[in-house]
Amino acid sequence: MKTGMTREEKNWVLYDVGNSAFVLLVSTIMPIYFNYLAENAGLSAADYLAYWGYATSAATLIVALLGPVFGTLADTEGLKKPIFTTTMLIGGIGCLALGFSRQWFLFLLIYIIAKIGFSGSLIFYDSMLGDITTEDRVDNVSSQGYAWGYIGSCVPFVVCLGVVLGAGRIGISTELAMMISFAIVAVWWIGASIPLLKSYQQKHYVERQTKAVRNSFKRLGDTLKNIRNEKKIFLFLIAFFFYIDGVYTIIDMATAYGTALGLDSTGLLLALLVTQLVAFPFAILFGRLSKCYDVRTLITICIAAYFGIAVFAIFLKAQWQFWIMAILVGMFQGGIQALSRSYFTKIIPAEKSGEYFGLMDICGKGASFLGTTVISLIAQFTGKVNIGVGAISLFFVLGMIVFKMATAEAE
């Protein structure tokens, strides 16, 4: 990893390499396996997509409600690392447990728990950014995290894909192949977190007091009262809520959407692997562009590109169209996520990073909850999944408008 980064920065980036394997599993192999379980139970394609969306929505809603409280508590001196470790282990162990589920409803329950652990760990991971790097390097380091996460996650994914697709040839069942795949991802994820756990030191914090939990609620309440006075932060969070809705929804529902359209499963997995490969250089590119161009301009470009992707998805019917969408998503996925994270790091108080990233997570997870729920409801009531997916394009329009208001306030 020749990136010119410090040891702390590299260890922080390495966790992205680890947890991104779970993201790739969730967006590719896992929905297809759930479809296998659902079909065996007699569920229709529309119901399969809907239940998968409801489970994803439930997990994101729970994290959105708990995130700010945990984030505020983690800002207390010495607490960020242990809380991060706990959530990471819940996600990793939950991922391992998925391999032992053979019934679709139990599978969804375990998935919700694993997704909660994963999403919770990211709140604390993101808030560590201000501790492990400097303001002039934050855009590049954030982009490096996403970039290496995309390419690094391909390693366990390719192995898992080989096991799943080659299950018949090597003489194992689909269930055993999935069990092995979940175990590979869990070990990869937990193993990649060890260097960060060894080297991370919380530099920005609120002094520890008695009744830390009670005080965390009080600090969170004070922040919520005062955040409207911080207009650049307030408006950015609203904008983020809207535009990240489409981003997370596309990530969470892409394979489920393609499967519901009846597209070839192997083709879907390979297309999404291409997304990861394309995302790697483009995430690094956006990090480098941030040195030459205003990061707000780059975020605006990414929002506009995603709007076009969402409109394109409405008319998606053939496999080759899905491949085009996968490439386009890869070009802008890392940029919009990495630059949003680094921009937010710059405009918030460093000692309250966990608290503010918890609030940002409300917007991100709340938006994802809304997006997946909208797709699920429209798909189930109309029987047409294209209409549900197309509806998220409106969120990019709203996100663009409010983001322009936020950038005007920051000037």
TIDOLUM-567013 format. One record per residue (C-alpha): x, y, z; residue in one letter. Coordinates in steps of 0.001 Angstrom, whole numbers, padded with zeros to 6 digits, always signed. Example, Ala and Ser with C-alpha at 12.3 -4.5 7.8 and 13.67 -1.06 7.14 Angstrom:
BEGIN
+012300-004500+007800A;+013670-001060+007140S;
END
This chain:
BEGIN
+000000+000000+000000M;+002367+002707-001270K;+000305+005793-000523T;+002637+008055+001445G;+000419+007648+004507M;+001469+007353+008139T;+001156+004070+010037R;-001961+005326+011838E;-003565+006338+008554E;-002772+002967+006962K;-004234+001060+009908N;-007372+003200+009712W;-007666+002522+005965V;-007158-001209+006594L;-010412-001362+008566Y;-012196-000133+005444D;-010595-003044+003596V;-012027-005397+006226G;-015572-004107+006635N;-016025-003512+002894S;-015965-007282+002395A;-019221-007403+004357F;-020666-004562+002238V;-019838-006450-000953L;-021293-009662+000467L;-024524-007875+001429V;-024895-006236-001987S;-024086-009333-004061T;-024106-012917-002804I;-026332-012470+000252M;-029500-011280-001563P;-029147-014126-004060I;-028851-016654-001224Y;-031862-015092+000496F;-033739-015428-002797N;-032800-019124-002760Y;-034208-019502+000770L;-037297-017441-000117A;-038069-019450-003252E;-037841-022675-001255N;-040424-021164+001101A;-042719-020180-001797G;-042256-016378-001710L;-042868-014388-004918S;-040211-012138-006496A;-042021-008983-005323A;-042356-010316-001764D;-038705-011394-001756Y;-037564-007886-002717L;-039952-006311-000237A;-038909-008438+002747Y;-035243-007882+001972W;-035908-004140+001839G;-037880-004203+005101Y;-035038-006018+006892A;-032481-003507+005606T;-034786-000658+006641S;-035236-002092+010137A;-031474-002347+010692A;-030801+001176+009459T;-033629+002634+011572L;-032331+001000+014763I;-028796+002311+014147V;-030156+005750+013306A;-031894+005876+016697L;-028958+004509+018724L;-026106+006119+016769G;-026129+009654+018190P;-026280+008405+021774V;-023427+005929+021279F;-021465+008538+019321G;-021844+011090+022085T;-020835+008522+024699L;-017799+007536+022597A;-016556+011136+022605D;-015853+010667+026308T;-012176+010103+027049E;-011113+006478+026523G;-014491+005136+025366L;-014352+005364+021570K;-012130+002317+021027K;-014025-000122+023315P;-017427+000848+021887I;-016057+000550+018363F;-014662-002896+019211T;-018005-004067+020595T;-020000-003051+017543T;-017395-004494+015183M;-017533-007867+016963L;-021344-007895+016886I;-021164-007406+013129G;-018415-009962+012556G;-019935-012670+014728I;-023357-011951+013207G;-021862-012416+009751C;-020483-015798+010818L;-023862-016815+012291A;-025626-016132+008976L;-023973-019212+007541G;-025853-021446+009976F;-029327-020162+009050S;-031488-022278+006733R;-034867-020537+007219Q;-035542-017196+005478W;-037099-015396+008472F;-034303-016397+010874L;-031777-015402+008217F;-033287-011907+008076L;-033218-011547+011885L;-029523-012447+012053I;-028845-010163+009079Y;-030454-007256+010955I;-028202-007857+013984I;-025063-008118+011827A;-026013-004983+009884K;-026555-003090+013145I;-023076-004060+014345G;-021522-003125+011009F;-023291+000223+010739S;-022602+001058+014373G;-018881+000424+013974S;-018767+002860+011051L;-020014+005729+013214I;-016978+005386+015464F;-014645+004534+012596Y;-015612+007677+010686D;-015253+009811+013794S;-011670+008501+014237M;-010635+010326+011058L;-009902+013566+012881G;-007662+011691+015346D;-005512+009838+012822I;-004769+012580+010275T;-004569+016354+009757T;-007032+018733+008085E;-004875+019228+004993D;-004703+015431+004443R;-008229+014468+005449V;-009795+014491+001942D;-007079+012245+000535N;-007027+009843+003511V;-010817+009521+003464S;-010699+008762-000266S;-007880+006245+000243Q;-010066+004460+002785G;-012889+003949+000337Y;-010508+003173-002550A;-008586+000416-000758W;-011836-000815+000754G;-013245-001362-002724Y;-010223-003182-004118I;-009374-005042-000902G;-012884-006410-000501S;-012524-008084-003890C;-010042-010604-002449V;-012467-012467-000134P;-015292-011841-002610F;-013511-013650-005436V;-012765-016573-003106V;-016388-016683-001929C;-017652-016400-005489L;-015478-019341-006489G;-016809-021422-003604V;-020471-020561-004288V;-020391-020923-008074L;-018194-024011-007914G;-020088-025739-005110A;-021410-028463-007403G;-018032-029157-008951R;-016243-029546-005633I;-019070-031677-004247G;-020588-029439-001565I;-024129-028094-001126S;-025182-024484-001664T;-025805-024172+002074E;-022277-025345+002957L;-020771-023065+000305A;-022581-020090+001838M;-021484-021104+005332M;-017853-021112+004174I;-018334-017744+002452S;-019796-016068+005537F;-016929-017465+007637A;-014305-016133+005200I;-015800-012632+005286V;-016122-012628+009099A;-012476-013644+009586V;-011304-011116+006979W;-013309-008316+008629W;-012245-008983+012216I;-008638-009667+011224G;-008315-006376+009330A;-009470-004448+012396S;-006640-005660+014662I;-003933-003157+013498P;-006317-000233+014080L;-007221-001506+017539L;-003521-001733+018416K;-002468+001716+017190S;-005497+003999+017603Y;-005315+006693+020263Q;-008236+009026+020930Q;-006766+012540+020709K;-009936+014636+020714H;-012412+013975+023485Y;-014642+015310+026223V;-013280+014832+029746E;-014642+011775+031525R;-017140+012518+034267Q;-019250+010479+036623T;-022500+009222+035095K;-021022+009202+031597A;-024177+007804+029989V;-026390+010437+031569R;-023994+013213+030576N;-023860+011922+027003S;-027623+012382+026721F;-027293+015913+028105K;-024528+016826+025634R;-026537+015392+022772L;-029580+017402+023852G;-027538+020613+023977D;-026124+019939+020500T;-029566+019281+019045L;-030791+022591+020500K;-027854+024566+019114N;-027290+022881+015750I;-029825+025099+013989R;-027566+028037+014789N;-024733+026232+012981E;-026382+026691+009606K;-023606+025235+007475K;-023694+022008+009505I;-027484+021933+009735F;-028057+022469+006018L;-025332+019993+005059F;-026971+017297+007185L;-030312+017904+005477I;-028675+017799+002044A;-026769+014654+003014F;-030023+013048+004124F;-031497+013484+000669F;-028624+012663-001665Y;-027118+009817+000341I;-030546+008169+000317D;-030077+007174-003296G;-026452+006143-002812V;-027144+003758+000075Y;-030329+002449-001511T;-028532+001584-004745I;-025765-000155-002769I;-028218-002120-000619D;-030707-003044-003333M;-028703-003400-006575A;-028443-007182-006668T;-031916-007665-005227A;-033237-005346-007954Y;-031451-007205-010736G;-032571-010568-009364T;-036194-009386-009173A;-035944-008362-012851L;-034902-011921-013647G;-031331-011111-014696L;-028647-013791-014574D;-027204-014132-011060S;-023642-014806-012200T;-023725-011780-014483G;-024978-009589-011631L;-022157-010683-009344L;-019490-010116-011981L;-020942-006695-012835A;-020792-005637-009200L;-017237-006919-008969L;-016464-004548-011838V;-018057-001777-009739T;-015462-002383-007034Q;-012594-002428-009530L;-013750+000805-011164V;-014377+002453-007787A;-010774+001944-006660F;-009012+004317-009108P;-011892+006785-009172F;-011972+007125-005364A;-008243+007889-005409I;-008812+010290-008319L;-011407+012258-006371F;-009008+012436-003406G;-006342+013942-005662R;-008799+016274-007376L;-009694+017661-003944S;-006209+019205-003846K;-006945+021185-007025C;-010688+021832-006845Y;-013125+022839-004130D;-014469+019684-002489V;-017980+021195-002592R;-017809+021358-006388T;-016743+017718-006554L;-019613+016625-004294I;-022053+018531-006521T;-020733+016700-009599I;-021218+013356-007843C;-024811+014189-006873I;-025639+015140-010473A;-024070+011907-011742A;-026102+009805-009314Y;-029298+011514-010440F;-028509+010380-013978G;-027821+006832-012728I;-031172+006696-010916A;-033036+007836-014046V;-031147+005251-016114F;-032197+002524-013647A;-035874+003157-014429I;-035404+001806-017956F;-033114-001073-016996L;-034258-004360-018527K;-031236-006155-019999A;-028031-007541-018506Q;-025785-005194-020503W;-027664-002202-019096Q;-026963-003442-015583F;-023257-003610-016481W;-023326+000019-017621I;-025040+001057-014393M;-022467-000893-012358A;-019590+000962-014052I;-021245+004369-013576L;-021884+003660-009891V;-018240+002663-009463G;-017068+005955-010953M;-018868+008141-008399F;-019606+005916-005374Q;-016286+006424-003607G;-016092+010124-004399G;-019456+011087-002966I;-018982+009029+000204Q;-015342+009910+000900A;-015644+013629+000213L;-018868+013916+002217S;-017090+012282+005166R;-013999+014480+004945S;-015991+017685+004346Y;-018092+016980+007423F;-014930+016302+009460T;-013709+019808+008577K;-016853+021684+009630I;-017554+019994+012992I;-015824+020396+016406P;-013059+017764+016624A;-013752+016887+020261E;-017373+016075+019404K;-016695+014016+016288S;-018493+010907+017550G;-021542+012921+018497E;-021725+014717+015156Y;-021047+011597+013138F;-023852+009980+015108G;-026119+012779+013886L;-024764+012332+010372M;-025585+008652+010691D;-029196+009545+011527I;-029349+011337+008200C;-027563+008568+006310G;-029381+005638+007878K;-032685+007523+008038G;-032389+008238+004344A;-031490+004634+003575S;-034493+003512+005609F;-036727+005791+003574L;-035231+004743+000244G;-035427+000978+000755T;-038924+001314+002238T;-040146+003369-000737V;-038785+000794-003193I;-040270-002094-001190S;-043736-000540-000883L;-043988+000547-004528I;-042669-002811-005746A;-045114-004744-003597Q;-048197-002646-004382F;-047567-002117-008108T;-045650-005296-008897G;-043181-003146-010889K;-039745-002780-009332V;-038571-000212-011920N;-041003+002392-010661I;-039802+001991-007075G;-036144+002358-008019V;-036847+005400-010194G;-038532+007189-007300A;-035201+007724-005533I;-034052+010109-008294S;-036176+012794-006626L;-034001+012613-003528F;-030924+013590-005538F;-032735+016673-006817V;-033639+017748-003284L;-030127+016938-002073G;-028596+019127-004762M;-030821+022083-003904I;-030134+021970-000162V;-026403+021315-000662F;-026183+024492-002725K;-027812+026343+000180M;-025291+024778+002597A;-022292+025773+000492T;-023608+029315+000150A;-023886+029508+003946E;-020304+028261+004362A;-018857+030988+002150E;
END
